[in-house]
Amino acid sequence: MRPGHHVMSAHRIAIAATLCVLMCSALAAPEPFNCPTQIPLTDQSLAAVPDGWDATTAGSERTQHQLTGFAVNGGPVGSPDGEIYDSVDERKDDQGGVTQTLRWNLKGFSEGRVAICSYFRTRVELARSLDGYSSCEVVYKRSKNSDFKLASASCR
């Protein structure tokens, strides 16, 4: 072995290891995410008020934009190309409550799919690309004698 050859080999190994880490990071699945359970208040206003009327936003300071909907959309945001979930699991508890979990399997989906989170008393929707994700899950809960409420929506 030539003098200094072991130094060159160690340098090449370090470069190869760094490249592997960078490439593996690029190929790794994206970080899981949850839809925010609430968004800030939106500006509620009219572009034009009909003659003889005054527009108010009474109660808007109390309006909470809670997460109320989730969709996996197969087309661009705004298109009506929603995907139907793959499975539903429903569990009842001893107090008469029910937890319902909907799941989407995203493996094999073409690119361009988006997750859409929608909120109470606003038309604002949050959208996020699902490229690289393998599944999404929505959990609805209800207590005895109440309606289902969306508890969480997440993708991984």
N, C-alpha and C positions, 0 to 999 in steps of 0.2 A: 504494500500500500504506500502511496506517495505521501510525503509529509503534508499536512494540512487537508488531506482528502476527507478525513472524518469530519472536519469542520464544514466542508462543502455539503456532505451528505446530511448532516444535522440541519443545515440551512434549508436544503431542499425538502426535508421532512417537515420542517416548521411551515414552509410555504404551502405544501400540500395539505397539511392539517388545517391551516387557516382557510384555504379555498374550500375544503370539505365542510367546515363549519358554516361558511358563508352560503354555500350551495344548499346545505341541509336546512338552514334557516329559511331560505327562500322557498323551499319545497314544503316546509312544515305548514300544518293547518293554521288558519288565522285564529286569533284569540276569540273565545266564546263571547257572546254578547247577550244582554237582556234589553228589551224595550224599556225605556224609562217609564216608571209607573205613573209619572205626572210630568207635564210640561208647564213652563211659565205661562202666565196669562197672555192672551193674544189681544191685539188691537181690534175692538169691535166697533165698526163704524159703517155708515152708508155712504156710497159715492154721491147719491142724490136723494133728497128727502121729498116725498110727494107734497104737493101744494096743500096747505092747511094743516100740516102735521109738524110736530117737533120730534126729532129722534133723540132718544136717551139710551144710556147704557146702564140703567138701574140694575143694581145687583151684580154688575160685572166684577166688582172687587171681591165678591164672594165666590165667583165661578171658579171651580177647580177643573182643570183639564186632565182628568184621570184617564189612564189607559183603558179603552173599551173594546178595541178590536185589533186583530192581527191577521195578516194574510201572507202567504207565499205566492208571489206573482211571477208568472212565466214570461211576461213581456215587460216593456218599459213601464216606468211609473205612470200611472194614469190609465193604463189599458185594463180592460176587464178580463184579463187572462189569469185568473186565480187558480191555484192548484188545490185539489181536494186532499185533505189529510189522509195518511195511510192507515192509521189505527186510532181507536178511541178506547180508553180505559176508564171505567167509572167505579168509584169506591164509595160505599156508604159507611157512615160512622154510627156509633150507638146513640147519638143525640138527634138523629134524623138529617144530618148534613150529608152533602154529596161533594166529592171532588171528581172532576172530569178532566182527563188529560188527553189532548189531541197531539199526534205526532206525524211529522213529515219526514220521510227518508229521502234525502237529497242526493244520494249516491247515484251516479249515472245521469244526473240532470245536465242539460247543456248549460253553457255559461249564459249570463245575462239575467238570471233569476234574481229577484229582490224580495226582501222582507219589508212589509209595510205595517207600521204601528199607527193606529188611529186613536183619537182622543175625544172625550165627551165635550159637547158644546163648542166644537171647532171643526173646521174642515181641514185643518193642518194635519198632515201625515208625515211621519218620519220614515224614510226609506233607506235601506242599506243593502249593498250587494251581498249575494249569497255564494259568490264564486269561492270555492275552496272549502265550504262548509258541508258537513255530512248529514246533519239533522236539525230540525226545529221542533219545539215543544211549547204548547200553550196549556196553562192550567186554569180551569174555571172552578170556583167554589161557591157553594150556597149552604146556608144554614137552614134549619127547619123553617118552613113557611116563608122563604125568601126567594128572590130570583138569583140566577147564576151571576157572579161577578168575575171578571177576568182578574186573576191573581198574578200571573206572570206569563211572559212570552220570551223565549230564549232560543238561540241557535248555537250549535257547536260544530 
